[in-house]
Every structure is written in C-alpha cells, then in structure tokens.
Amino acid sequence: MTNPPLFHVAESRRVNRRSFITSTSSLAAAALWSSCSFRGGRRSARFSDYPFQLGVASGDPDPFGFVIWTRLAPDPLEGGGISKEPIEVRWQVAEDEQMTKVVKKGAMVARPEWAHSVHVEVGGLRPERWYWYQFKAGGEVSPKGRTRTMPTFDSAPDRMRFAFASCQHFETGYFTAYEHMLQEDLDLVVHLGDYIYEGAGRPLQVRSHVGPELDSLDEYRNRYAQYKKDPALQAMHAAVPWIVTWDDHEFANNCAGAISEKDGVDPKDYLERRARAYQAYYEHMPLRWGSLPHGPDMKMYRRIAFGKLAEFFVLDTRQYRTDQPCGDGNKAPCDGVYDANATLLGEAQRNWLLGGLEGSGSNWNILAQQVMMARADRSPGERVAHSMDQWPGYEMERRRLLKFFNERRISNAIVLTGDIHSNWANNLIADFDELDSKIVATEFVGTSISSGGDGAREPANLEKLLSENPFVQYHNAERGYVRCQVSPTEWKSDYQLVEYVTRRGAPLVTRASFVVEAGRPGLQRA
C-alpha cells in the first residue's frame, strides 16, 4: 500500500512553475506529520509571509543520495524576517511527483545563526533514478523539487547530459538563459562561479541591486536572496541537481587568497569579510556538510562521479592562490609569471587533483573550474598580452598540469571554464611556445548568463585573435550556457546562446557545436 500525499499546498502559492514543482493537496497531512522527529526547534512557527520564497534546490549527488536545500525567509530582502529562534523544518523525498511513494522523511532545525537555512544529506536511496522532495515549516509547504541519484561507481552509463553556466549579474540583464535551460533534458547543472555580484546597487540598470557594496553578513544574505527570488533561476534549481563552485564575485572582485585587488586593505579585515561571504554562500547553496565554512576557510574542491563514464573534479582557484603577477589585467609576461612557487590551486588542492586524476578509472575526466587555461594572446599585432588573473599568469603551474595530462595519459581530459563572459573552444596543447605541439586536452569556456549585458556574436578583432591563437577554434561574446552530451565514445558541446538580456524574451540559438572523440584529443566542428 502506498503512502498518501503528506502535504497540503495552497494553489495560490504556485504560479508560473513547471509541473514538477506544482502544488499537491492532501487532507491526510496532519496525522502523518506527527511521526516526524523533533529536536530543539519550534514546530508551531507562524510567519509574516510565505517562508519559502527562495525556493528549493538540490546538489552534490552520489549513487545513494544528494543534498536538498531550502531557507526560511518570509521577508527575504530584509534579513529574512524571522525572529531569532530555531524552527523545525520537516522534509520528505518520494519516488513520484505526486509524493505518494515517500521513501525518506525527517526533520531538521533551521537555526538563526545560519539564516534559517536547511541542508539535508539524504542517503540510502536507489542509484540512477529521479526523486522529488519538499519541505514544510509551521503550516506552510515549499514548492516541490526534482533531483536524482548518480549511477553506481562501477556502472557504465551510455549517456550523460548536463549544462554549465556562470556569471549572472542581476543588474546587467535578465536570466533568460535559464528559461531555455529549463526545457533541456538534463541530468544536472554545473555552476562555475559568480553566482552573485558584490557591488553596490547602481541607478539606471536593467534591475538594481539592493544595498551597498557587500561587507556585512546581512548584506551578503540579502544579495543572495535577491538573486534567488529570480523565477528562472529558482525554477532551474528545482529541476535538477546542481554542482556548484565559486569564483571571485561571491566575495570580492579578483580576490587572490587573503589579498585584495585594492591597495591598503588589511589582510586581517579582508579575511574577516571573506568569512562572512563564505558563510552566506554556504547558507544559500545545496552543499554537503563537508563544505561547512570555518571562519575564512571553506573547502570547495571535491570529486563527483557519474559511474565510470565521467568524473567531475570541482576546483577552487581563488581561496588558495598567490597574488596575480605583474599587476592584474592583460599584460606582457613579467618575471612573476614564471615563478615556480606561484599557484592558483595551492599545494594541497594540487596534490589532491593530480592524485585523483592519476587514479581515476573514468572514461572522461572533467575539471570544473573558473579561469581560462589556454594561453591566449589577447593583444592583436606584435605586442603580447596574457591575462594575469587566469592560468597564463601562473605559467609554471599551468605547464605542470598540461605536462601531467600528457605524460600520465589522463583519459579524455576536459576543462570547463567560466569567468570571462565569452565563449571559447580551445585545444590545450603540450607547449604553447610551439603552437603545433601535441593536443593533450580540450577546454570549453562558457559565456555569462547575463554579466556584461547584451553580447556580440563577433567580438572586436576576432579574425586577428583566431589567427594569432590557432588553438582557439571558436570565440563569441553572446550570453547563454553550454550544453554537453557525453557518451563512452564522444563528447559534444553545444553553445546555447541568447542575443540579448537587457529585455525579456530572447529566443535560444545553438550558435556552434563541437565534438571530441574519446581517445583522440582535439576539437571537431559538429
């Protein structure tokens, strides 16, 4: 006998959402809820407004479970709007959208010191299947979310479909790309950073940030709440599990370890601000407890496998890096570029990555990271300029990694990159001083969701850039995301783009597609 639905949901709460997060009614809820465990939180909470305005999300799936997330916030842009007391939040996971086949349920306490956010690590589920989940607090019920478990580690899936995205500046455009992504048949989403932007609200933008440049914990919280209230972003979170990592704007632009891009900032003050930023990030992301921040430190690098087909090595190129050499921006290489001690990854993360790649049994090995790895000359003509904020600014570590790909014969290495608000498709070669050297890996760089406003199909000096950087097979500066379909024999990436974001309603265009054959590094036009 199947369980009846547990939640009664008012239809008026759910508008403009896809069917998997629409409401479900049941009069049997009250009796069944009495079996939930309770420790230290107020069960009979009353809210000034609907407390689930920030939606639900899931992430970091494995073969037997995933994280499900929500945050209670009836007044999201004003600190959340809840008194300083713990509140019980009940949750359930079901095998069907109607929530009649409940397989896991329980209760957690949403605590004020963590912004009344909830991170539930659900385990003990069946591998490689979809589930639905929902939360309840007081008499209020959340939207439904849909998520999935991964294939078992020793299985051989015949397909994985995912999209990766980054850089969603609220002020400079609408998140139209997520509306289109929602229509894709995806297993998961990978977000490569710049989930929020930390700058003060500015007038005459497409839509304006709340608050000043972020510094306090409440300011960071309010900014995340503003972004998470976006309907397209919220719906995409509820559709599939996400794998997230950060870049710089979750904290401060072009941050490098404890070093600010601005002169005269005390490292102690900077790290205290970073602690607040990291806490707010954790409070709003579907992350496991292993990523719980400790002051200014928070571990983000981790591995997530999709059976033997693919493994994601999720990287953090901000927290452990040394300062950008030669100053920031696009510069001619200085001595600091060749400093053997300069690092993007830090020693511990680098050793973890190299050891994991060497021991990987996956067909495809994917680095999900932030800044471009190809050493592109960004200055047309005789002058040479590389980005000091990207891997070319840390040349010896970049060379070491590419040499490792080559000498250890890492299986089908793919690098996924965000950060720079433009699309690139790059062959990563063994020696960028010898442009005809061996291809050892492939890099797909995805543009922004909205950052930079309306983009350009053909950026300035495009023909010159491509001729001076023959390993670059594609470059475009429109907005959107990259859709990837992976099989044991082939990887295909489609650049899914919208021509404008400063007004709503842009159609989706597949602007370019590339294929990589397993065992044969190098991009081919599809």
Backbone torsions as a table, in degrees:
resi	resn	phi	psi	omega
1	MET	NA	128.7	-179.4
2	THR	-81.8	153.9	177.1
3	ASN	-73.5	142.3	173.9
4	PRO	-73.0	163.4	177.6
5	PRO	-57.5	143.9	-175.9
6	LEU	-93.6	-25.4	-167.9
7	PHE	-110.4	139.6	167.1
8	HIS	-102.4	125.6	-175.4
9	VAL	-124.8	130.2	176.8
10	ALA	-72.5	127.8	-177.0
11	GLU	-61.3	-30.5	-176.5
12	SER	-65.2	-16.5	179.3
13	ARG	-75.8	-22.2	-168.1
14	ARG	-114.3	102.9	177.1
15	VAL	-130.4	147.3	175.3
16	ASN	57.7	40.2	177.7
17	ARG	-122.5	153.7	176.4
18	ARG	-69.9	167.1	-170.0
19	SER	-61.9	-29.6	-174.8
20	PHE	-72.7	-10.9	174.7
21	ILE	-118.9	19.5	175.2
22	THR	-77.7	169.0	-171.4
23	SER	-80.2	158.4	177.3
24	THR	-133.4	133.5	-177.9
25	SER	-105.1	144.6	174.2
26	SER	-158.8	137.0	175.6
27	LEU	-91.5	-3.4	-178.2
28	ALA	-89.0	2.5	-169.8
29	ALA	-61.5	-48.2	-169.9
30	ALA	-58.3	-45.2	-177.3
31	ALA	-65.8	-40.2	-176.2
32	LEU	-73.1	-31.3	-179.1
33	TRP	-65.3	-23.5	-174.9
34	SER	-64.1	-15.4	-179.6
35	SER	-85.4	-5.0	-176.9
36	CYS	-72.8	145.4	178.2
37	SER	-73.2	157.1	-176.5
38	PHE	-147.8	125.7	178.0
39	ARG	-141.2	102.4	164.7
40	GLY	79.9	8.5	179.2
41	GLY	-121.0	153.9	-178.8
42	ARG	-77.3	119.8	-176.4
43	ARG	-82.5	-36.3	-173.4
44	SER	-94.1	41.7	-177.5
45	ALA	-66.1	144.0	172.5
46	ARG	-118.6	141.9	-174.0
47	PHE	-120.4	148.4	179.4
48	SER	-71.0	-21.9	179.0
49	ASP	-157.0	178.8	-178.7
50	TYR	-58.7	123.5	-172.1
51	PRO	-82.9	-10.9	-176.1
52	PHE	-104.4	37.1	-177.2
53	GLN	-67.4	-18.3	179.8
54	LEU	-92.9	3.3	173.7
55	GLY	77.7	-158.8	-179.2
56	VAL	-134.0	163.8	179.7
57	ALA	-157.2	161.1	173.9
58	SER	-138.6	161.8	-178.1
59	GLY	-170.1	177.7	178.7
60	ASP	43.8	57.3	-179.2
61	PRO	-72.5	151.0	169.1
62	ASP	-133.7	-176.8	-175.0
63	PRO	-63.2	-19.2	-172.6
64	PHE	-121.0	5.4	179.6
65	GLY	175.4	-163.4	-174.7
66	PHE	-171.3	174.6	172.8
67	VAL	-98.9	135.0	168.2
68	ILE	-114.8	145.2	-169.7
69	TRP	-135.7	147.5	162.9
70	THR	-157.5	173.3	174.4
71	ARG	-143.2	133.5	176.4
72	LEU	-80.4	122.3	-177.0
73	ALA	-158.9	81.3	178.3
74	PRO	-68.6	-19.4	174.9
75	ASP	-130.4	75.3	-164.9
76	PRO	-62.0	-33.9	-173.9
77	LEU	-89.8	2.3	179.2
78	GLU	-127.4	49.6	175.6
79	GLY	83.1	2.0	177.7
80	GLY	107.9	-36.2	174.7
81	GLY	80.1	26.8	178.5
82	ILE	-122.9	141.0	177.8
83	SER	-64.6	161.5	-173.4
84	LYS	-78.4	69.3	177.5
85	GLU	-143.5	150.0	176.9
86	PRO	-72.2	147.1	-177.3
87	ILE	-131.8	133.6	176.8
88	GLU	-72.3	133.8	174.0
89	VAL	-123.6	122.4	178.2
90	ARG	-97.2	150.2	-175.7
91	TRP	-140.1	159.0	175.6
92	GLN	-152.4	151.4	177.7
93	VAL	-125.8	134.6	-177.2
94	ALA	-131.5	160.4	178.6
95	GLU	-85.8	-6.9	-178.2
96	ASP	-134.6	156.5	-177.8
97	GLU	-64.7	-30.0	-179.9
98	GLN	-78.0	-3.6	177.3
99	MET	62.3	34.2	177.6
100	THR	-91.2	-21.5	-177.5
101	LYS	-111.1	70.9	-176.6
102	VAL	-73.3	126.8	-178.3
103	VAL	-111.9	-20.8	176.7
104	LYS	-145.4	142.5	174.1
105	LYS	-156.8	160.9	179.9
106	GLY	178.5	-166.4	-179.5
107	ALA	-141.3	146.4	173.8
108	MET	-133.4	163.9	178.4
109	VAL	-103.6	122.2	174.0
110	ALA	-87.0	117.4	-171.1
111	ARG	-103.9	144.0	-177.1
112	PRO	-63.3	-32.5	-178.4
113	GLU	-67.8	-13.7	174.9
114	TRP	-118.7	33.2	173.1
115	ALA	59.3	27.3	-178.6
116	HIS	55.1	36.1	173.9
117	SER	-89.3	157.2	-177.2
118	VAL	-132.1	127.1	173.8
119	HIS	-123.3	110.1	179.8
120	VAL	-107.2	121.4	174.1
121	GLU	-91.1	101.3	-178.5
122	VAL	-87.0	131.4	178.4
123	GLY	-132.5	-179.0	176.2
124	GLY	73.7	23.8	-178.9
125	LEU	-99.7	174.9	180.0
126	ARG	-84.3	142.0	-179.2
127	PRO	-70.1	154.4	168.5
128	GLU	52.3	55.7	174.9
129	ARG	-153.7	160.2	-179.2
130	TRP	-87.8	146.6	175.0
131	TYR	-134.5	164.7	173.9
132	TRP	-123.4	152.1	-176.9
133	TYR	-144.8	163.4	-176.3
134	GLN	-162.8	156.6	-179.8
135	PHE	-123.7	159.2	173.8
136	LYS	-143.0	138.0	174.7
137	ALA	-140.1	131.7	-173.8
138	GLY	57.5	-129.3	176.6
139	GLY	-100.9	12.4	-174.6
140	GLU	-106.3	145.9	-176.8
141	VAL	-122.9	139.4	-177.7
142	SER	-77.5	166.9	164.0
143	PRO	-59.9	161.5	172.7
144	LYS	-83.5	150.3	169.6
145	GLY	-121.3	156.4	175.9
146	ARG	-117.9	138.1	-179.8
147	THR	-150.7	-179.1	-177.5
148	ARG	-150.8	158.5	170.8
149	THR	-93.2	159.7	179.6
150	MET	-86.7	161.7	171.7
151	PRO	-62.5	157.5	177.5
152	THR	-62.1	155.7	-173.5
153	PHE	-62.7	-28.2	-177.6
154	ASP	-98.2	8.2	-179.2
155	SER	-86.9	165.8	-178.3
156	ALA	-125.6	78.7	179.6
157	PRO	-61.9	151.0	179.9
158	ASP	-96.1	-2.8	-179.1
159	ARG	-163.7	144.2	167.2
160	MET	-138.5	135.1	176.2
161	ARG	-125.1	127.3	177.6
162	PHE	-147.6	167.2	173.5
163	ALA	-125.0	148.5	171.7
164	PHE	-123.2	149.4	-173.3
165	ALA	-150.1	168.1	176.8
166	SER	-166.6	170.0	164.2
167	CYS	60.4	79.8	-177.0
168	GLN	-118.3	79.4	-178.8
169	HIS	-75.9	116.6	-174.9
170	PHE	-62.0	-38.6	-174.1
171	GLU	-73.1	-30.4	-169.3
172	THR	-94.9	-1.1	177.6
173	GLY	175.3	166.8	177.3
174	TYR	-84.8	155.0	-177.8
175	PHE	-88.1	48.2	-177.9
176	THR	-57.3	-35.0	-177.8
177	ALA	-57.8	-35.2	179.0
178	TYR	-68.6	-30.2	176.4
179	GLU	-61.6	-39.1	177.9
180	HIS	-76.0	-39.1	178.8
181	MET	-58.7	-33.1	-178.7
182	LEU	-61.8	-23.9	-179.6
183	GLN	-86.6	-8.3	-179.0
184	GLU	-78.0	152.5	175.6
185	ASP	-91.2	87.3	-171.6
186	LEU	-113.4	149.9	171.5
187	ASP	-88.1	-29.5	-177.8
188	LEU	-167.7	169.5	175.3
189	VAL	-122.8	138.3	173.8
190	VAL	-112.2	121.4	178.2
191	HIS	-108.4	123.6	-170.4
192	LEU	-99.6	12.8	171.0
193	GLY	118.4	172.1	-171.0
194	ASP	59.5	50.4	177.3
195	TYR	-67.3	-38.5	171.4
196	ILE	-124.7	171.7	169.9
197	TYR	-123.4	142.3	-167.7
198	GLU	-93.6	-2.6	-175.3
199	GLY	-71.3	160.7	178.0
200	ALA	-66.6	152.6	174.7
201	GLY	-60.5	139.4	-178.1
202	ARG	-122.4	145.4	178.2
203	PRO	-74.6	162.8	172.4
204	LEU	62.7	28.8	173.8
205	GLN	-96.7	172.6	176.9
206	VAL	-57.1	-43.0	171.6
207	ARG	-155.7	149.5	-166.8
208	SER	-106.8	141.1	171.7
209	HIS	-61.5	149.3	168.8
210	VAL	-87.9	139.2	171.0
211	GLY	86.9	175.1	179.2
212	PRO	-82.7	-173.7	170.6
213	GLU	-57.3	135.3	-168.3
214	LEU	-70.5	137.1	176.9
215	ASP	-146.4	-54.0	-176.7
216	SER	-77.7	161.8	178.0
217	LEU	-62.0	-42.9	179.3
218	ASP	-62.6	-36.6	178.7
219	GLU	-65.3	-43.4	176.2
220	TYR	-62.5	-43.0	179.8
221	ARG	-60.4	-44.7	-179.0
222	ASN	-63.7	-36.2	-179.9
223	ARG	-67.4	-44.4	176.0
224	TYR	-60.0	-41.4	179.9
225	ALA	-62.0	-39.8	179.1
226	GLN	-62.1	-43.1	178.8
227	TYR	-66.4	-43.3	-175.6
228	LYS	-71.7	-14.6	173.5
229	LYS	-76.7	-11.5	178.1
230	ASP	-63.0	124.3	-174.1
231	PRO	-62.0	-38.7	-177.7
232	ALA	-68.0	-44.6	177.9
233	LEU	-63.2	-43.6	-178.2
234	GLN	-63.8	-41.9	-179.9
235	ALA	-66.1	-37.3	179.9
236	MET	-67.8	-36.9	175.3
237	HIS	-61.7	-36.6	-177.2
238	ALA	-79.7	-8.0	-173.4
239	ALA	-89.2	-38.9	-174.5
240	VAL	-149.3	162.0	174.8
241	PRO	-69.3	148.0	178.3
242	TRP	-113.2	145.7	167.2
243	ILE	-111.6	118.9	-172.7
244	VAL	-118.6	150.0	164.8
245	THR	-146.5	167.8	-176.6
246	TRP	-106.6	168.3	167.7
247	ASP	-121.7	-124.5	-174.9
248	ASP	-100.8	-39.0	-169.5
249	HIS	-71.5	-12.9	170.8
250	GLU	-63.9	-18.9	176.9
251	PHE	-121.8	-75.4	-178.1
252	ALA	-156.9	144.7	-174.8
253	ASN	-54.5	132.5	175.0
254	ASN	52.8	34.8	177.5
255	CYS	-63.5	145.8	179.9
256	ALA	-139.3	96.8	-176.2
257	GLY	60.0	-125.7	-180.0
258	ALA	-97.6	18.3	-173.5
259	ILE	-110.8	124.4	177.8
260	SER	-82.7	152.6	172.9
261	GLU	-71.1	-17.4	-179.3
262	LYS	-92.5	140.7	179.7
263	ASP	-71.0	147.3	171.4
264	GLY	80.9	10.2	178.8
265	VAL	-86.6	124.6	179.2
266	ASP	-66.1	124.6	179.2
267	PRO	-55.2	-33.9	178.3
268	LYS	-63.3	-47.0	178.4
269	ASP	-64.0	-37.3	-178.8
270	TYR	-64.5	-42.6	178.8
271	LEU	-69.3	-32.7	175.2
272	GLU	-65.1	-40.5	175.3
273	ARG	-64.8	-40.2	179.2
274	ARG	-61.6	-38.3	177.8
275	ALA	-59.7	-41.2	178.4
276	ARG	-67.3	-41.7	179.3
277	ALA	-64.0	-43.0	-178.7
278	TYR	-66.9	-38.6	178.1
279	GLN	-61.7	-46.6	-179.5
280	ALA	-63.3	-36.4	177.8
281	TYR	-61.7	-49.9	179.7
282	TYR	-60.1	-41.5	-178.1
283	GLU	-59.0	-24.0	-172.3
284	HIS	-114.5	5.7	-178.6
285	MET	-118.1	148.2	177.9
286	PRO	-80.1	72.2	-176.5
287	LEU	-110.6	151.8	177.0
288	ARG	-74.6	165.8	-178.8
289	TRP	-64.1	-22.0	176.9
290	GLY	-63.3	-17.1	176.6
291	SER	-98.6	7.7	179.0
292	LEU	-56.3	126.6	-177.7
293	PRO	-72.0	149.4	174.2
294	HIS	-124.7	95.7	-174.2
295	GLY	60.8	-130.1	-177.9
296	PRO	-84.1	9.4	-177.1
297	ASP	-114.2	136.0	179.2
298	MET	-154.1	122.6	-176.5
299	LYS	-83.6	118.5	179.8
300	MET	-111.5	-22.2	-177.4
301	TYR	-76.6	135.2	-173.7
302	ARG	-165.9	168.1	-179.3
303	ARG	-116.0	137.8	177.0
304	ILE	-136.1	119.9	-173.6
305	ALA	-104.2	145.8	171.7
306	PHE	-113.2	77.0	-172.5
307	GLY	57.4	-146.9	175.3
308	LYS	-88.6	-3.3	-177.9
309	LEU	-68.5	-44.4	-174.1
310	ALA	-156.1	151.4	174.8
311	GLU	-135.0	131.3	176.7
312	PHE	-93.6	125.7	168.9
313	PHE	-103.0	101.9	-175.1
314	VAL	-86.4	123.2	-171.9
315	LEU	-111.1	161.3	174.4
316	ASP	-126.8	104.7	-178.3
317	THR	-100.9	20.8	-179.9
318	ARG	-116.6	-46.7	-168.2
319	GLN	-67.1	-30.6	-171.3
320	TYR	-111.9	3.2	-173.0
321	ARG	-77.7	154.0	169.7
322	THR	-82.3	170.3	-175.3
323	ASP	-63.3	149.0	175.7
324	GLN	-61.1	133.2	-179.3
325	PRO	-76.9	158.3	172.6
326	CYS	60.0	23.4	-169.7
327	GLY	78.4	-172.4	-178.1
328	ASP	-103.0	-179.9	177.0
329	GLY	86.7	-170.7	178.3
330	ASN	-86.9	116.3	-173.6
331	LYS	-136.8	158.0	167.7
332	ALA	-67.8	143.0	-178.3
333	PRO	-59.1	134.6	173.5
334	CYS	-111.0	-179.3	-178.1
335	ASP	-58.9	-34.4	-177.4
336	GLY	-62.1	-25.8	178.1
337	VAL	-60.9	-31.3	-175.2
338	TYR	-101.1	15.8	177.3
339	ASP	-71.0	120.1	-177.8
340	ALA	-66.4	-19.3	-179.8
341	ASN	-92.2	-8.5	178.0
342	ALA	-70.0	141.5	-173.9
343	THR	-149.6	144.3	167.2
344	LEU	-93.4	-30.6	-169.8
345	LEU	-98.1	-27.7	-169.2
346	GLY	79.2	154.9	-173.0
347	GLU	-63.1	-45.2	-175.6
348	ALA	-64.6	-46.0	-179.4
349	GLN	-67.4	-39.2	178.6
350	ARG	-62.1	-45.5	178.7
351	ASN	-63.2	-39.9	176.5
352	TRP	-60.7	-43.9	-178.8
353	LEU	-65.7	-49.7	-177.5
354	LEU	-63.8	-41.2	178.5
355	GLY	-65.4	-39.3	179.0
356	GLY	-67.4	-41.1	178.0
357	LEU	-64.6	-42.3	-177.6
358	GLU	-66.2	-33.9	-178.3
359	GLY	-93.6	2.2	-175.5
360	SER	-70.7	137.9	173.0
361	GLY	-105.8	13.8	-177.3
362	SER	-80.5	150.8	176.9
363	ASN	-68.3	-44.8	178.6
364	TRP	-116.4	131.6	178.4
365	ASN	-114.5	116.1	-167.3
366	ILE	-113.3	122.8	172.4
367	LEU	-95.0	111.2	177.0
368	ALA	-95.9	104.8	-169.6
369	GLN	-147.9	-172.2	-161.5
370	GLN	-104.8	-47.3	-165.7
371	VAL	-115.3	151.6	-169.7
372	MET	-64.7	136.6	-177.6
373	MET	-92.7	-34.7	178.9
374	ALA	-62.0	141.3	-177.8
375	ARG	-90.9	77.9	-177.5
376	ALA	-82.5	135.0	171.7
377	ASP	-80.4	113.1	-173.7
378	ARG	-91.9	3.5	-178.6
379	SER	-117.0	116.0	179.7
380	PRO	-67.8	145.7	-179.9
381	GLY	97.7	-161.6	-174.3
382	GLU	-70.9	-30.9	-179.0
383	ARG	-66.4	141.7	178.7
384	VAL	-110.1	132.6	177.2
385	ALA	-143.6	124.7	176.0
386	HIS	-115.3	154.8	178.1
387	SER	-75.4	121.4	-179.9
388	MET	-76.5	-14.8	178.9
389	ASP	-88.4	-10.0	-177.4
390	GLN	-105.2	-177.7	-178.2
391	TRP	-54.1	-36.0	178.3
392	PRO	-61.6	-20.3	174.7
393	GLY	-75.0	-11.4	-179.7
394	TYR	-126.2	61.0	-163.9
395	GLU	-61.5	-38.1	-175.3
396	MET	-71.0	-38.0	176.3
397	GLU	-69.0	-37.3	177.1
398	ARG	-62.6	-45.0	178.4
399	ARG	-62.5	-40.4	-178.8
400	ARG	-61.8	-40.1	-178.8
401	LEU	-69.4	-44.1	178.9
402	LEU	-65.6	-36.7	175.5
403	LYS	-63.3	-38.7	178.3
404	PHE	-63.7	-46.2	175.5
405	PHE	-51.2	-44.9	-174.1
406	ASN	-73.0	-52.9	-172.6
407	GLU	-72.4	-34.7	-179.6
408	ARG	-90.7	1.7	177.0
409	ARG	50.8	53.5	179.5
410	ILE	-63.6	129.2	-173.8
411	SER	-67.9	116.3	168.9
412	ASN	46.6	64.0	-179.6
413	ALA	-75.8	126.9	178.9
414	ILE	-125.6	131.3	177.8
415	VAL	-110.3	125.2	175.7
416	LEU	-105.8	132.4	-170.2
417	THR	-136.4	149.1	174.4
418	GLY	-124.0	-133.9	165.7
419	ASP	79.5	-46.5	-161.4
420	ILE	-104.7	12.4	170.2
421	HIS	60.6	31.0	177.0
422	SER	-154.3	158.9	179.9
423	ASN	-96.0	137.8	173.7
424	TRP	-140.9	148.2	168.6
425	ALA	-126.8	114.5	-169.4
426	ASN	-123.8	136.2	164.0
427	ASN	-84.3	125.6	177.1
428	LEU	-92.2	117.6	-173.5
429	ILE	-104.9	159.1	-173.8
430	ALA	-64.2	-34.6	-175.0
431	ASP	-143.4	107.9	-178.4
432	PHE	-75.4	-4.9	170.3
433	ASP	-84.3	-13.3	175.6
434	GLU	-124.6	95.2	-168.4
435	LEU	-68.0	-11.9	175.7
436	ASP	-100.5	16.7	-178.2
437	SER	-73.6	172.0	-171.5
438	LYS	-63.3	137.7	173.3
439	ILE	-78.9	125.8	-176.3
440	VAL	-115.2	-14.0	-179.3
441	ALA	-164.7	175.7	-179.0
442	THR	-129.2	140.2	178.2
443	GLU	-122.0	127.7	171.5
444	PHE	-110.4	119.3	178.7
445	VAL	-106.2	122.8	-179.6
446	GLY	-98.0	146.8	179.7
447	THR	-74.6	-171.8	178.8
448	SER	-87.3	157.3	169.3
449	ILE	-68.8	-42.4	-178.5
450	SER	-149.3	-17.4	-173.0
451	SER	-60.1	134.6	-178.3
452	GLY	93.5	-5.1	-179.4
453	GLY	71.3	-159.4	-178.5
454	ASP	-59.4	129.9	-175.8
455	GLY	-96.1	-173.1	-176.6
456	ALA	-122.1	134.0	177.4
457	ARG	-67.3	-36.9	178.0
458	GLU	-124.6	98.7	179.6
459	PRO	-61.8	162.0	178.8
460	ALA	-59.1	142.8	176.4
461	ASN	61.3	27.9	-176.1
462	LEU	-60.1	-48.0	-177.2
463	GLU	-61.6	-40.8	179.4
464	LYS	-66.3	-43.1	179.9
465	LEU	-60.3	-44.7	-178.7
466	LEU	-67.4	-37.3	-179.5
467	SER	-70.2	-32.6	-178.7
468	GLU	-85.8	-14.0	180.0
469	ASN	-129.1	75.3	-172.5
470	PRO	-64.5	-16.0	176.2
471	PHE	-75.9	-14.6	175.6
472	VAL	-83.8	118.0	-177.8
473	GLN	-98.4	-13.3	-177.6
474	TYR	-162.9	142.1	176.7
475	HIS	-150.8	134.4	-175.5
476	ASN	-159.1	150.9	-176.3
477	ALA	-126.2	28.5	170.8
478	GLU	-79.7	175.6	-177.6
479	ARG	-98.0	157.8	177.3
480	GLY	149.9	-142.2	-176.4
481	TYR	-154.8	174.0	177.9
482	VAL	-117.2	127.9	176.6
483	ARG	-100.1	131.7	-175.9
484	CYS	-123.3	132.6	173.1
485	GLN	-120.3	126.2	-170.8
486	VAL	-123.1	131.4	173.5
487	SER	-128.8	172.2	178.2
488	PRO	-60.2	-23.1	-175.3
489	THR	-108.7	-13.4	-171.4
490	GLU	-155.5	144.4	170.5
491	TRP	-114.9	131.1	176.2
492	LYS	-126.4	129.5	176.5
493	SER	-117.2	128.5	177.4
494	ASP	-112.6	126.7	177.7
495	TYR	-86.1	104.4	-174.6
496	GLN	-97.2	111.0	-166.2
497	LEU	-127.7	152.1	171.5
498	VAL	-118.4	141.7	-173.1
499	GLU	-79.9	-18.9	179.5
500	TYR	-151.2	152.1	176.9
501	VAL	-132.5	-4.7	-179.0
502	THR	-80.1	-5.6	168.7
503	ARG	-142.2	162.0	-174.1
504	ARG	-81.4	162.8	167.4
505	GLY	92.3	11.9	-178.8
506	ALA	-65.0	134.3	175.9
507	PRO	-73.6	162.9	179.2
508	LEU	-93.9	138.4	177.4
509	VAL	-128.9	131.2	169.7
510	THR	-85.1	100.3	-169.9
511	ARG	-81.6	-32.1	179.7
512	ALA	-159.4	152.4	177.3
513	SER	-137.0	141.5	180.0
514	PHE	-133.8	148.4	-179.8
515	VAL	-122.1	141.5	168.8
516	VAL	-121.6	125.7	177.3
517	GLU	-84.6	137.4	178.6
518	ALA	-58.7	133.2	179.4
519	GLY	80.2	3.0	-177.9
520	ARG	-138.9	83.5	-177.8
521	PRO	-57.9	143.4	178.0
522	GLY	129.9	140.0	-176.2
523	LEU	-82.2	139.8	172.0
524	GLN	-128.8	134.7	175.8
525	ARG	-64.7	133.2	178.3
526	ALA	-87.9	NA	NA
